[in-house]
Amino acid sequence: MVILDGTIVNVALPSIQRDLGFSSSGLAWVVNAYLVPFGGLLLLSGRLGDLIGRKSVFISGLGLFTTASLLCGVSQGPAMLLASRFVQGIGGAVTSAVTLGMVVTLFPQPKERAKAIGVYSFVQSAGGSMGLLAGGALTQAFNWHWIFFVNIPIGIVAALMAGRVLAPERGVGLDKGTDVVGALLVTSALMLGVYTIVETTGHGWTSAHTLSCGAAALALLLAFVARQAKATHPLLPLRMFRSRDVSGAMGIQALMVAGMFSFQFLCVLYLQKVLGFDEIHTGLGIFPVSVAIGALSLSLSPKLIARFGPRAVLLPGLTLITAGLAALGRAPADGSYVVDVLPALLPLGIGFGLAMPSLATLAMSAATPEDSGIASGMFNTMQQIGSAFGLAALSTLATSHADALLGDGASAASALTGGYQLAFRIGSGLVVVALLLATALLRSPAPAQRPAAVNKPVTENAAR
């Protein structure tokens, strides 16, 4: 539900603009007002889960998200919708930041954990893909208000089930990590960084606005790192990054997501503006990716990770994603879905179904019960930064290249296709860099050695 809300509004934007009178520049903030607090608060929310209990944070976030969804649905003007979307982004960050941390704590055994992380990865990817299909279906069948109302029964049921199923947690206590200065620094840095990236579509990458905001975000982030090195109770213990697997997985995650997640936005544009698909058929056209991810994440990937280790599963996954993006980079203006798109979507889905559970396993490999929330928040933060950067950079490059081709006399379809082809190829290049980093940085311990190192603290915590 939370991931779905990052994409469900995209199809409904024209309807929202007509009903509420948004300007063209203001309309982008229907999306950005959700993304900025979501990306900025993941790290802090994850740490709060460690300190006061992940169950409490999770249910509180669900309540905030569901209430904000109701306010979004009843909005009668731009100001109310944008404010409600901002609150919805806060609730989404609070909820999603602790989910992966709960997974690794609830499932200490290697095979169970691999399967649970596979389910988690599938739900994430399915939410993004289903958002496009659900947004088009609800907007066409009813109106744009229902893309928000649909969250209300889901949120209520999820909160009730979480209260019933999840065991209570006390957390390690606020006295173990109440670094207020660090919290302000990192939240400001991340929110300003995401804002800078999403605003590049209007200001450009080399504008004074982008450079000054980017420099300020970097300065705040460096100040946060310096603070964590000296703080008695750091918000983000830097010892977590001593593991090459953890630090490498975080960087690889950002690069992979930058290349992979932007394909969804650009492929939608290709299907609609070049091949002439409507909203429903566009969502159905992207759906094979979710099917492939689900088939791998829910069954095969956990078994492969348990047997061969996450690094051995990650490398072919990244290779398949690279191949899929490269294939989309050759889709012509007069192409067809069956010949030019579907053969590229299948390796993308299979590759992501292999790569995402592997990266989540590596990123959480050094997490103990006391800091699994912050590790989960960090993993989600890198995903959010990667997707925001990839979408902003590749969509800007696609638009610029298409404009240049139009200026040279190309037809509208050819110019648009040329822009999308360039973006897909650059996305493929980003995943190639991720593949090289994975080959060089990640270790490949014997599968029998990992569980003891990863799960011993969790088992001891369960015994306590």
CORHU-V578555 format. One record per pair of residues at least 12 apart in sequence whose ideal C-beta (glycine too) atoms are under 6 Angstrom apart, sorted by the first residue. I is the first residue (numbers start at 1). J is the second residue. D is the distance in Angstrom with one decimal. If there is no record, write none. Layout:
# CORHU-V578555
I/J/D  I/J/D
This chain:
# CORHU-V578555
1/151/5.7  1/154/5.1  2/92/4.3  2/95/5.5  2/96/5.0  3/124/5.4  3/127/3.2  3/128/5.6  4/127/4.2  4/130/5.7  4/131/4.3  7/128/5.4  7/131/3.3  7/132/5.8  8/131/3.9  8/134/5.6  8/135/4.2  8/147/4.9  9/30/5.8  11/135/3.8  11/136/4.5  11/279/5.0  12/135/5.3  12/139/4.5  12/144/4.1  12/147/5.4  13/27/5.9  15/139/5.6  15/144/4.5  16/144/5.1  20/78/5.3  22/78/5.5  29/82/5.7  32/198/4.8  33/82/4.8  33/85/4.0  33/86/4.7  34/85/4.8  34/88/5.9  34/89/4.2  36/191/5.5  36/194/5.1  36/195/5.2  37/86/5.6  37/89/3.8  37/90/4.8  38/89/4.1  38/92/5.0  38/93/4.8  39/190/5.8  39/194/4.0  39/384/4.0  40/187/5.4  40/190/4.2  40/191/3.1  41/90/6.0  41/93/3.9  42/93/5.0  42/97/4.7  42/377/4.7  42/380/4.8  42/381/4.4  43/186/5.6  43/377/4.7  43/381/5.1  44/183/5.3  44/187/5.3  45/93/5.2  45/94/4.5  45/97/3.7  45/377/5.9  46/97/4.1  46/373/4.4  46/374/4.7  46/376/5.2  46/377/2.1  47/177/6.0  47/235/5.3  47/374/4.5  49/98/3.7  49/373/3.4  50/371/5.7  50/373/3.9  50/374/5.8  51/171/4.9  51/174/5.2  51/177/5.3  52/171/4.5  53/169/3.7  53/170/5.8  53/171/4.2  54/98/4.2  54/101/5.7  54/102/5.1  54/169/5.7  54/373/5.5  55/166/4.6  55/169/5.1  57/94/6.0  57/98/5.2  58/95/5.9  58/98/5.3  59/159/5.4  59/162/5.4  61/91/5.1  61/94/3.1  61/95/3.3  62/95/5.4  62/155/5.5  62/158/5.7  62/159/4.5  64/91/3.4  65/88/5.9  65/91/3.1  65/92/5.5  65/95/5.8  66/152/5.8  66/155/3.1  68/84/5.2  68/87/4.1  68/88/3.7  68/91/5.6  69/148/4.7  69/151/3.8  69/152/5.9  70/152/5.8  71/84/3.9  72/84/4.3  72/148/4.0  73/145/4.7  73/148/3.8  73/149/4.5  96/380/5.8  97/377/4.1  97/380/5.9  98/373/5.1  98/376/5.9  100/376/3.7  101/372/3.7  101/373/4.1  101/376/3.6  103/116/4.9  103/120/5.6  104/364/4.9  104/372/5.4  105/369/5.5  105/372/5.5  105/458/5.9  108/455/4.7  108/458/4.1  108/459/5.3  110/306/5.6  110/451/4.3  111/306/4.9  114/302/3.8  114/305/4.6  114/306/4.9  115/302/4.2  117/357/4.9  117/360/4.8  117/361/5.8  118/297/4.2  118/298/5.6  118/301/5.1  118/302/4.5  118/357/4.7  121/297/4.6  121/356/4.0  121/357/4.7  122/293/5.8  122/294/4.8  122/297/3.9  122/298/5.6  125/293/4.5  126/290/4.8  129/286/5.5  129/289/5.9  129/290/4.0  132/283/4.4  132/286/5.9  133/283/2.9  135/147/5.5  136/279/3.0  136/280/5.1  136/283/5.4  172/370/5.1  176/233/5.6  177/233/4.8  177/235/5.9  179/231/5.1  179/233/6.0  179/234/5.9  179/235/4.3  182/224/5.9  182/227/4.9  182/235/4.1  183/235/5.7  185/220/5.5  185/223/5.3  185/224/4.0  186/224/4.5  188/220/5.2  189/217/5.2  189/220/3.6  189/221/4.1  189/224/6.0  192/217/4.2  193/217/3.9  194/388/5.3  196/210/6.0  196/213/4.1  196/214/4.9  196/217/5.9  197/388/4.6  197/389/5.3  197/392/4.8  198/388/6.0  200/392/4.9  201/396/5.9  236/374/5.9  240/366/5.7  243/366/4.4  244/441/5.5  245/362/4.7  245/365/5.3  245/442/5.8  246/363/5.9  246/366/4.9  248/441/3.7  248/442/5.1  249/359/5.0  249/362/3.8  249/363/4.2  250/382/4.8  252/434/4.6  252/437/5.4  252/438/5.4  253/359/5.1  253/382/4.9  253/383/5.9  254/382/4.7  254/385/5.9  254/386/3.6  255/430/5.1  255/433/5.6  255/434/3.9  256/431/5.7  256/434/4.8  257/383/5.1  257/386/3.6  257/387/5.0  258/386/4.4  258/389/5.4  258/390/3.0  258/430/5.2  259/427/3.7  259/430/3.9  259/431/4.3  260/321/5.8  261/387/4.2  262/390/4.2  262/391/4.7  262/394/4.5  262/427/5.8  265/391/5.7  266/420/5.3  266/423/5.4  268/282/5.6  270/420/5.0  271/285/5.3  273/416/5.6  274/413/5.5  274/416/5.8  274/417/5.6  288/345/5.0  289/345/5.1  289/348/5.7  289/349/4.1  292/346/5.8  292/349/2.6  292/350/5.0  293/349/4.9  293/352/5.3  293/353/4.2  296/350/5.8  296/353/2.7  296/354/5.7  297/353/4.7  297/357/5.7  301/353/5.9  301/354/5.6  301/357/4.7  305/361/5.9  309/444/5.9  309/447/5.1  310/358/4.0  310/361/4.3  310/362/5.0  311/442/4.6  311/444/4.7  313/354/5.3  313/358/4.6  314/355/5.5  314/358/3.8  314/438/5.6  317/351/4.6  317/354/3.2  317/355/3.3  318/355/5.6  318/431/5.8  318/434/5.7  318/435/4.2  320/347/4.3  320/350/5.4  320/351/3.1  321/348/5.9  321/351/3.8  321/431/5.0  322/428/5.2  322/431/4.7  322/432/5.5  323/347/5.1  324/344/4.8  324/347/4.0  324/348/3.5  325/424/5.2  325/427/4.9  325/428/3.8  326/428/4.5  327/344/3.7  328/344/4.6  328/424/4.2  329/421/4.9  329/424/3.8  329/425/4.0  333/413/4.4  333/414/4.7  333/417/4.1  363/379/4.5  365/454/5.3  368/457/4.1  369/457/5.9  369/458/5.7  369/461/4.0  394/423/4.1  394/427/5.8  397/423/5.6  398/419/3.7  398/420/5.6  398/423/4.1  401/418/5.9  401/419/4.4  401/422/4.8  402/415/4.5  402/416/5.3  402/419/3.3  405/418/4.8
